[in-house]
Amino acid sequence: SLHDALPILEENWIEAGYGSAEEMQEALGEGKAILSQYLEEVEVRPIEGKTLYVEHRLKHSMGEWDLIGRADRVVERADGAIDVFDYKSGRRLVTSEEVATDIAMCAYAAMLRPQFPERPIQATLIPLRGGEPATHRFTDEELDEFLFACRELGDRILNHEWAEVEPLPKALCPHCDFIKLCQRDPRYAEAAAGQNREM
């Protein structure tokens, strides 16, 4: 219930990372509004099935490396299907086509398949800012193709000679979680300085 959920949200809210106390309070208020709206929708249209896991760590061996993820929620549906849910706090609209091609959803489905080999595996995205959830039921062929592409990419990453790659500034750099790694390389700083001079 909302009565139970709001104190849990407040208790687990992380205040770090905001520019000011006002900005943090605004984000907390928005979080409460999103939670309230979601719980109202669940009252009207409850999620059918038995919840198996919440915030569950998944792992699948890819040989030299492991595919790892954390699923928001995994539900066993009445028809026996296993449904992995992902809650999107920044989204208003989602489509089944997006679910079918979402890397995280494909990964969760692929990692769940060995645990439930005889069951259909599907994934559902829930936009918490309104809109309808979207679901896609994966075929074995889709999951095999996804794992093949993952293995191919992972093997290329592991076996590439990265010391020879020059880190160059790109438009996505300011939004990259790993920018500090590139900034350690003097070639990156020189290239960034050169780009700034050209502007």
C-alpha positions as CSV (number, residue, x, y, z in Angstrom):
1,S,0.0,0.0,0.0
2,L,1.0,3.6,-0.4
3,H,0.9,4.0,3.4
4,D,3.6,1.3,3.6
5,A,5.6,2.2,0.5
6,L,6.2,5.9,1.1
7,P,8.1,5.5,4.4
8,I,10.2,2.8,2.7
9,L,11.0,5.2,-0.2
10,E,12.0,7.9,2.2
11,E,14.1,5.6,4.4
12,N,16.1,4.3,1.3
13,W,16.3,7.6,-0.5
14,I,20.0,8.5,-1.4
15,E,20.5,12.2,-1.0
16,A,24.0,12.3,-2.6
17,G,24.5,13.6,-6.1
18,Y,22.1,16.5,-6.2
19,G,23.2,20.1,-6.8
20,S,21.3,21.4,-3.8
21,A,18.9,20.4,-1.0
22,E,16.0,22.0,-3.1
23,E,16.9,19.8,-6.1
24,M,17.0,16.7,-3.9
25,Q,13.6,17.5,-2.4
26,E,12.1,18.1,-5.8
27,A,13.4,14.7,-7.0
28,L,12.1,13.0,-3.8
29,G,8.7,14.7,-4.4
30,E,8.7,13.4,-8.0
31,G,9.6,9.9,-6.8
32,K,6.7,9.9,-4.4
33,A,4.3,11.0,-7.2
34,I,5.6,8.2,-9.5
35,L,5.2,5.6,-6.7
36,S,1.7,6.8,-5.9
37,Q,0.6,6.6,-9.5
38,Y,2.1,3.2,-10.0
39,L,0.5,1.8,-6.8
40,E,-2.9,3.2,-7.9
41,E,-2.5,1.4,-11.3
42,V,-1.5,-1.9,-9.6
43,E,-4.7,-1.7,-7.4
44,V,-6.8,-1.5,-10.6
45,R,-4.7,-4.0,-12.6
46,P,-2.7,-6.2,-10.3
47,I,0.3,-8.1,-11.7
48,E,-1.0,-11.7,-12.2
49,G,1.2,-14.5,-11.1
50,K,3.6,-15.4,-8.4
51,T,6.6,-13.2,-7.7
52,L,9.7,-15.4,-7.7
53,Y,12.5,-12.8,-7.3
54,V,12.9,-9.1,-6.6
55,E,16.2,-7.3,-7.3
56,H,17.6,-10.7,-8.3
57,R,21.2,-11.2,-9.5
58,L,21.4,-13.3,-12.6
59,K,24.6,-14.9,-14.1
60,H,25.3,-16.9,-17.2
61,S,28.7,-18.3,-18.1
62,M,30.0,-17.3,-21.5
63,G,33.2,-19.3,-21.4
64,E,36.0,-16.9,-20.6
65,W,33.6,-14.4,-19.0
66,D,30.2,-14.2,-17.4
67,L,27.1,-12.3,-18.4
68,I,25.7,-10.7,-15.2
69,G,22.6,-8.6,-14.5
70,R,20.1,-7.7,-11.8
71,A,16.4,-8.2,-12.6
72,D,13.9,-5.8,-11.0
73,R,11.3,-8.6,-10.7
74,V,10.7,-12.1,-12.0
75,V,7.1,-13.5,-12.0
76,E,5.8,-17.0,-12.7
77,R,2.6,-16.4,-14.8
78,A,-0.5,-18.5,-14.5
79,D,0.3,-20.1,-17.9
80,G,3.7,-21.2,-16.6
81,A,5.6,-18.4,-18.5
82,I,8.5,-16.7,-16.7
83,D,8.2,-12.9,-17.0
84,V,11.0,-10.6,-16.1
85,F,10.0,-7.0,-15.3
86,D,12.0,-3.8,-15.6
87,Y,10.6,-0.6,-14.2
88,K,11.5,2.5,-16.2
89,S,11.3,5.7,-14.0
90,G,12.2,8.0,-16.9
91,R,9.8,6.6,-19.5
92,R,6.2,7.4,-20.5
93,L,5.8,5.0,-23.5
94,V,7.2,1.6,-24.4
95,T,6.5,-0.9,-27.1
96,S,6.8,-4.6,-27.5
97,E,9.3,-4.0,-30.3
98,E,11.5,-2.1,-27.8
99,V,11.3,-4.9,-25.3
100,A,12.3,-7.4,-28.0
101,T,15.5,-5.4,-28.8
102,D,16.3,-4.0,-25.4
103,I,19.8,-5.3,-24.5
104,A,19.0,-5.7,-20.8
105,M,15.7,-7.4,-21.3
106,C,17.3,-9.9,-23.8
107,A,20.1,-10.5,-21.3
108,Y,17.7,-11.2,-18.4
109,A,15.6,-13.5,-20.6
110,A,18.7,-15.4,-21.8
111,M,20.0,-15.7,-18.2
112,L,16.7,-17.0,-17.0
113,R,16.2,-19.6,-19.7
114,P,18.7,-22.2,-18.2
115,Q,16.8,-22.1,-14.9
116,F,13.4,-22.6,-16.6
117,P,14.3,-24.6,-19.8
118,E,10.8,-25.9,-20.4
119,R,9.0,-22.6,-19.8
120,P,8.3,-19.7,-22.2
121,I,10.4,-16.7,-21.2
122,Q,9.0,-13.2,-21.7
123,A,10.0,-9.7,-20.6
124,T,7.9,-6.7,-19.6
125,L,8.9,-3.0,-19.5
126,I,6.8,-0.8,-17.2
127,P,6.9,2.9,-17.8
128,L,6.4,4.5,-14.3
129,R,5.5,7.9,-15.7
130,G,2.3,6.6,-17.2
131,G,1.5,4.7,-20.3
132,E,0.9,1.0,-20.9
133,P,3.4,-1.8,-20.1
134,A,4.8,-3.7,-23.1
135,T,5.7,-7.4,-23.2
136,H,7.6,-9.6,-25.6
137,R,7.8,-13.4,-25.5
138,F,11.2,-14.5,-26.7
139,T,11.7,-17.5,-29.0
140,D,14.7,-19.8,-28.4
141,E,16.1,-18.6,-31.8
142,E,16.0,-14.9,-30.5
143,L,17.8,-15.8,-27.3
144,D,20.4,-18.0,-29.1
145,E,21.1,-15.1,-31.6
146,F,21.5,-12.7,-28.7
147,L,23.9,-15.0,-26.8
148,F,25.9,-15.5,-30.0
149,A,26.2,-11.8,-30.5
150,C,27.2,-11.3,-26.9
151,R,29.8,-14.0,-27.0
152,E,31.2,-12.6,-30.2
153,L,31.4,-9.1,-28.8
154,G,32.8,-10.2,-25.4
155,D,35.5,-12.3,-27.2
156,R,36.5,-9.3,-29.4
157,I,36.8,-7.1,-26.3
158,L,38.9,-9.6,-24.4
159,N,41.2,-10.4,-27.3
160,H,41.7,-6.9,-28.7
161,E,45.0,-5.1,-28.2
162,W,43.5,-2.0,-26.4
163,A,46.8,-0.4,-25.6
164,E,47.1,0.5,-29.3
165,V,43.7,2.2,-29.4
166,E,43.9,6.0,-29.1
167,P,41.1,7.4,-26.9
168,L,39.6,10.3,-28.9
169,P,36.9,12.7,-27.6
170,K,33.4,12.1,-28.9
171,A,30.0,13.7,-28.5
172,L,29.0,10.9,-26.0
173,C,32.1,11.5,-23.7
174,P,30.4,13.9,-21.3
175,H,27.7,11.3,-20.6
176,C,30.1,8.3,-20.3
177,D,30.6,6.6,-16.9
178,F,34.1,5.7,-17.9
179,I,35.4,9.0,-19.1
180,K,38.0,9.2,-16.3
181,L,39.8,6.1,-17.8
182,C,40.2,7.9,-21.2
183,Q,41.3,11.2,-19.4
184,R,44.2,9.4,-17.9
185,D,45.7,8.9,-21.3
186,P,47.8,12.0,-22.4
187,R,46.6,11.5,-26.0
188,Y,43.0,12.1,-25.0
189,A,43.9,15.4,-23.2
190,E,45.8,16.6,-26.3
191,A,43.0,15.7,-28.7
192,A,40.4,17.4,-26.4
193,A,42.6,20.5,-26.2
194,G,42.9,20.5,-30.0
195,Q,39.1,20.2,-30.4
196,N,38.6,23.1,-28.0
197,R,41.0,25.3,-30.0
198,E,39.1,24.5,-33.3
199,M,35.8,25.7,-31.7
